[in-house]
Amino acid sequence: MLKTLFMATLLATGTQVLATEPEVTTIIFVNAAEMETSPSADPGLSTTGQEQATQLVSSLQGVDINAIYTTFLNRAVQTVTPLAQSHQQKLDYFRLNGDPELTSSIVKDMIKKNSGKTIVICSDPENITALIRQAGVRGKDVKTLYDRGCAQVLVVKRTGNSTPVAQKLNMNIQKKV
């Protein structure tokens, strides 16, 4: 009753009552770019992978990125380093061990720290798939990103507790012939 009376008073006096919209958090998931063929256990990027990393920078030009997260894998670090440099950001590192609870905790922490902002998360296809699922994305969006391989990007928008909306970013990466 008191709430109704208060709202009626506000409306009668011409005061606008605005509903606050929930914040949108954008998470840009990036599969690490193509790795070089090497006997190394942790290879870097191939020439094509370096081109893919450069294309990532071009594709995200003008996007206000608040944080860039990456695993310690050379190919993941080398994929997002040019992006970090172009946005004058430092890389934030995380480590996964296959434990779903740890993965969930890491994703929730990243989202909580960056609520209402845009972040980039880069890792190898196996880990990126687990991270995307922990962000609430289900179905073919996850499978498509994993199956397409290197340098694929999925943009996920989370609004409050609603179901995340995922969209694959087409970077138009073409190999030189």
N, C-alpha and C positions, 0 to 999 in steps of 0.2 A: 504494500500500500504506500509506504513512504517512498519507495523507489519510483512508483508510478507518478506520485505527486511531484517529485523532484524533476522527472523527465518532462512532465506537463509544464512546469514552471519554466524550465529551460527553453522549451519550444515556444511558449507564449511570449517570452522576452526576446525571441529572435536569436538566441544563442544556438549555434550549430553543434550538434552532437555527432562526433565523428567516431566511427568504429575503427579501431586500429587493425590494420592488416598484419597478418603474421609475416615475419621476416623470411626472405627467400635465401637459402644457402645454396650456392652453386659449387658442385664438386666436379672437376674435370679429371677423369681417369685416363691415364696415358699408358698404353703398352710400350715398354722399352723398344727403341728402334732396333733395326737389324744389326745383329752382332757379326763381327768378323769371324771367319773360320780360323780357329787357332787351337792348338793343343792345350791352351791355358784353361784352367778351371773357371776363370772369371774374365772372359774376353771383353774387349772394348767394342766400339762400333765399326762396322764396315764403312766403305765410302758411301754406299747407299744409305746406311744408318745415319751418317753425319749429315747427308742431305735431308733426311727425314727430320732430324733434330732442328735444322735450320728452317724447314717448312713449318714445324710446330710453332716457332717464334712468329713467323709471318701470319699463320692462321689465328694466333691469339693476340695479334697486335691490336692495341686499343682496349683490351680487356683489363679491367682493374683486378689484378691478382694480389691477394693478401698473404698467401703462404704457398710454398712449393715443398711438397714432401716427396722423399724418394727412399728406396731401400739402398743398401750399401753396394749393390751390384754395379760393376763398372758401366755396363751398358745402360742401366737406369740413370745413373749419375750423369753420364755423358749425354743422355737424351735431353735432360732438363737443365743442364748447366747453361747452354746458350739462352734459354728462356729466362732463367734466373738473372743472368747478366743483363739482358735487355730490359728487364723490369726492376733492376737494381734490388733484387731480393737475395737473401741467403737461402741455402738449401737446409731443410729440416729433415734429418735422417730418422728412419724407424727400422726395426728388425722384426721379422716374422719367423715363427718356427713351425707353422702348420697347425697350431692350436687354435681352434675356432673361437674360444673364449678370449684369447689374447688379441686375435684379429678384430673381434667385435669391440673390445675395449679401446683399441687403437683408433678405429674408425669413429667411435662415439666421442672420444677425446678430441680428435681433429675437428669434428663437426661442432662440438660444444665450444671450443676455443675460437672458432671462426663463424659463429652464428650470424647469418645475414650477410656474409661475405663470399668471396670466390676463392677457392683453393684448387691446387693441382696436386694429384697423387700419381706417382710413376713407379712402376715395378715390372717384373716379368709377367707373362701371360697367366701363369698359374696363380700367383699371388694377387694380381689385379682382379682376377675373377672372384676370389674369396673376398677381397675388399669391397667390390661392387655389391656382392650379395649382402654383406654386412651393412651396407648403406641402405638396404631395403629394396634394391632393384631385383626383379625376378625375370625368369623366362628368357625369351629369345634375345633381348638386348645384351645379356651377359654372354650367351653362347656365341652370338654374332661377333662380338669383340674378340673373344678368345679364338674363334676359328679363323678369323681374318689375319691373325699374326701380328707382326711388328708394326709399331708406330700408329696403332689405331687409337682413336680418342672417343670417349663417351662422356657427354655432358649430362650431369644429373642435377636436377633442381629439386630441393626439399623445402616444403613450406610447412612449418610447424610439424604436426604429427601425421599429416596427410601422406598418401602414397607418393613416393618420388616419381618424377617424370624424367625419363631418359631419352636422349637424342644423340645419335652417332654424328660426330663431326666429320664432314668430308673435307679433307685437306688437299684433295687433288694432287697427291704425290705421284709423279710419273717418273719412271726410270728412263735414263738417257740410253739411247740405242747406239 
